[in-house]
Amino acid sequence: MSVQELSYTVSGMSCAHCTAAVTEEVEQVSGVSAVEVDLESKLVVVRGEGIADDAVREAIREAGYEAA
């Protein structure tokens, strides 16, 4: 299986705590090997194998944000 890269725009993030919360939740999703959060652009990039889009979106919701 090849490595996937999924990108999400996540509004509402404004500080390092926001970044940490999103990163922590998304890292727990099965198949995720890397999470990058750019606070300025509100972009979350997720890399890994066999990642379920719905699971990543749910993890972002668990952190208190919505993914577009």
N, C-alpha and C positions, 0 to 999 in steps of 0.2 A: 504494500500500500504506500502511496506517495504522501508526502507531507502537505497538509492543507494550510492555507492562510486565510483566515476570516477576519473581516474588518467591520467594526460597529461604531456609529456615532452615539455617544452617551452624554446626554445633556444633564446639567445639574452638578457636575463635578467641579469643585472649586479649590481643593486643597490637597495636601499630601495624604491626609487621612482618607479622602475620597479615593485617591489612587490606590492606596493600600487595601481598602475595603474591596474594591472591584477586583484587584489582582488576586487577593486571597480567595475570594469566592470562585473566580474563573479557573484558578489553578487546580481546584478540586474536581473539575469536570473531567470525566474519563477521556483519555487520549490527548489532553492538552500538555504540551511540553514547554511552551513559552507564552508569556503574556506581556505585552508592552502597552502602557497607558500614557498617552500624550495629553497632559492636562490642558495645555493651551488650545489645541485643536479639538479636544474632546473625543479623540480617536482611540479606540481600543483594538489592538491587533492581536489575534490569537493564532498560534501555530501548534501543529500536532498531527496525529494520524487518527482517522475515524472519529472526528469530533462531530457531535450532534449540535446543529445550529440552535435548536430549541433548548438544549441543556445550557448552552452558553448564555442565551437570552434570559433563562430562568435564574442563572447564577448572578447575572447583572441585576435582575430584579431583587434577588435576595440581599444584595449589597445596598439596595435602596434607590436604584436608578432604572431608567428605561433605555433600551437600545433601539436605535433606528437603523 
